[in-house]
């Protein structure tokens, strides 16, 4: 009985470790994916931000504040 109990404990520990590893890997992969997407978005749209539109908005905001 003791040997069987030890086997069960080992199996439980292995399952828990595997689940934890899988969860960590999934979280890391998602984080990396999110960071990659954010970096890609910033790289592509960030460098080509419509600065005229942005300055127009800030200008209109400042003029409306002056009024």
C-alpha distance (Angstrom), angle and dihedral (degrees) to the residues before:
residue distance angle dihedral
X1 . . .
X2 3.77 . .
X3 3.80 92.1 .
X4 3.81 90.6 50.7
X5 3.79 91.0 49.3
X6 3.80 90.3 51.2
X7 3.81 89.9 50.0
X8 3.80 90.3 51.2
X9 3.80 91.2 49.0
X10 3.80 90.9 49.4
X11 3.81 91.2 48.9
X12 3.81 91.1 48.6
X13 3.80 91.5 48.8
X14 3.81 91.6 47.7
X15 3.81 91.7 48.5
X16 3.81 91.7 48.6
X17 3.81 91.6 48.0
X18 3.81 91.5 48.2
X19 3.81 91.8 48.7
X20 3.81 91.7 48.4
X21 3.81 91.6 47.8
X22 3.81 91.5 48.5
X23 3.81 91.7 48.7
X24 3.81 91.7 48.2
X25 3.81 91.6 47.6
X26 3.80 91.7 48.7
X27 3.81 91.8 48.4
X28 3.81 92.1 47.3
X29 3.81 92.3 46.6
X30 3.80 91.0 49.1
X31 3.80 91.5 47.1
X32 3.80 90.8 49.2
X33 3.80 90.2 47.1
X34 3.81 91.6 50.0
X35 3.80 91.9 47.0
X36 3.80 90.3 47.0
X37 3.80 91.7 50.4
X38 3.80 91.9 46.7
X39 3.80 91.7 48.0
X40 3.80 90.7 46.7
X41 3.80 92.1 48.8
X42 3.80 91.4 47.6
X43 3.80 91.6 45.2
X44 3.80 95.0 49.7
X45 3.79 103.8 30.9
X46 3.81 96.9 21.5
X47 3.78 93.3 60.8
X48 3.78 90.6 43.8
X49 3.78 97.1 42.8
X50 3.77 111.9 151.6
X51 3.79 92.8 -110.2
X52 3.81 90.6 175.8
X53 3.78 89.7 57.8
X54 3.79 90.0 46.1
X55 3.82 93.5 49.7
X56 3.81 90.3 45.3
X57 3.77 90.2 54.2
X58 3.80 93.3 47.8
X59 3.81 90.3 45.6
X60 3.79 92.7 49.8
X61 3.79 88.8 46.5
X62 3.81 92.5 51.9
X63 3.82 92.0 45.5
X64 3.79 91.3 49.7
X65 3.81 88.7 49.6
X66 3.80 90.1 51.2
X67 3.80 90.0 53.5
